């Protein structure tokens, strides 16, 4: 059975890897075409290539479940077309044993996805966005189209680019009085974190008073704030790009502050349950090969896998925002499509036995 499992695994791994490579390549080409419209300043074609390359880990992570579904249909379909699955069943190998033999190599891709989502994509996505903002020349106040707004008390601030090593580019700050009047505005070219405060570099400040305005420039100026590089690394990224650990801690922080945390809980459950989602789609693929797709052509299997994947993704994408609008649990929005796939796959495998 060990040799048989290795043989099945070889077929499945090759098929899933091939599908993943094709999908990620198409995503990269589409992303590069989209970036051609963003070219400006120092953001030339070479920088666009680097940006797309840095976002590849996110593309791999997002497409692992779909690739596992289609890849398993192809890998098992090859064995079915050559009657090797029939020989295995005639030799006494159960459907459950074949299913587990298929699931084991998929665990490698699940582990790859967990590693990328937790340790690689948060960093690579932030570097990609920061490089693009800097290359596009976002060094003047409020110039960036990809910057970050934040509020702390009566002060509003905007950052054109945030690097993960504790360096900010294009720091614009507006200080307001309790009555709502603008007291001061400033812009610093860069700011560097010094452990307990930020140090602004190459800036100008304008102070407003009944007597008029007062402008002065500075080379270095300390800035005391509760913002830390760790917090900015969370704020600068979309919820789906954060790690599971950061999503959990930040969602709890928002809940403690009586702020809406549903978006972050939704992203948290999607990432946490992605391994089970992938397993449920693989189960669907196995049940199809032993059931209604046992004797069809390879093209039909691929077409069916694509349709199932699209339907699954569409339902998931509809339930997620619906949970934010109508207020039901984000966990329910993520688990319902997954449980439906698991149930359908188990029922079809039971019939196959």
TAQUINOR-V17916 format. One record per backbone hydrogen bond with DSSP energy under -1.0 kcal/mol. CO is the residue of the C=O (numbers start at 0). NH is the residue of the N-H. Records with the same first field share a line. If there is no record, write none. Layout:
CO: NH  NH
This chain:
0: 4
1: 5
2: 6
3: 7
4: 8
5: 9
6: 10
7: 11
8: 12
9: 13
10: 14
11: 15
12: 16
13: 17
14: 18
15: 19
16: 20
17: 21
18: 22
19: 23
20: 24
21: 25
22: 26
23: 27
24: 28
25: 29
26: 30
27: 31
28: 32
29: 33
30: 34
31: 35
34: 37
39: 42
41: 43
43: 47
44: 48
45: 49
46: 50
47: 51
48: 52
49: 53
50: 54
54: 58
55: 59
56: 60
57: 61
58: 62
62: 66
63: 67
64: 68
65: 69
66: 70
67: 71
68: 72
69: 73
70: 74
71: 75
72: 76
73: 77
74: 78
75: 79
76: 80
77: 81
78: 83  84
79: 82
82: 86
83: 87
84: 88
85: 89
86: 90
87: 92
88: 91
93: 97
94: 98
95: 99
96: 100
97: 101
98: 102
99: 103
101: 105
102: 106
104: 107
105: 109
106: 110
107: 111
108: 112
109: 113
110: 114
111: 115
112: 116
113: 117
114: 118
115: 119  120
119: 123
120: 124
121: 125
122: 126
123: 127
124: 128
125: 129
126: 130
127: 131
128: 132
129: 133
130: 134
131: 135
132: 137
133: 136
134: 41
136: 138
139: 142
147: 158
149: 156
151: 154
153: 175
154: 151
155: 173
156: 149
157: 171
158: 147
160: 168
162: 165
165: 192
166: 162
167: 190
168: 159  160
169: 159
170: 187
171: 157
172: 185
173: 155
174: 182  183
176: 179
180: 176
182: 207
183: 174
184: 205
185: 172
186: 203
187: 170
188: 169
189: 200
190: 167
191: 198
196: 193
197: 222
198: 191
199: 220
200: 188  189
201: 188
202: 217
203: 186
204: 215
205: 184
206: 213
208: 211
211: 208
213: 206
215: 204
217: 202
218: 201
220: 199
222: 197
227: 231
228: 232
230: 234
231: 235
237: 240
238: 241
242: 246
243: 247
244: 248
245: 249
246: 250
247: 251
248: 252
249: 253
250: 254
251: 255
252: 256
253: 258
254: 257
260: 264
261: 265
262: 266
263: 267
264: 268
265: 269
266: 270
267: 271
268: 272
272: 276
273: 277
274: 278
275: 279
276: 280
277: 281
278: 282
279: 283
280: 284
281: 285
282: 286
283: 287
284: 288
285: 289
287: 292
290: 293
296: 300
297: 301
298: 302
299: 303
300: 304
301: 305
302: 306
303: 307
304: 308
305: 309
306: 310
307: 311
308: 312
309: 313
310: 314
311: 315
312: 316
313: 317
314: 318
315: 319
317: 321
318: 322
319: 323
320: 324
321: 325
322: 326
328: 332
329: 333
330: 334
331: 335
334: 338
335: 339
336: 340
337: 341
338: 342
339: 343
340: 344
341: 345
342: 346
343: 347
344: 348
345: 349
346: 350
347: 351
348: 352
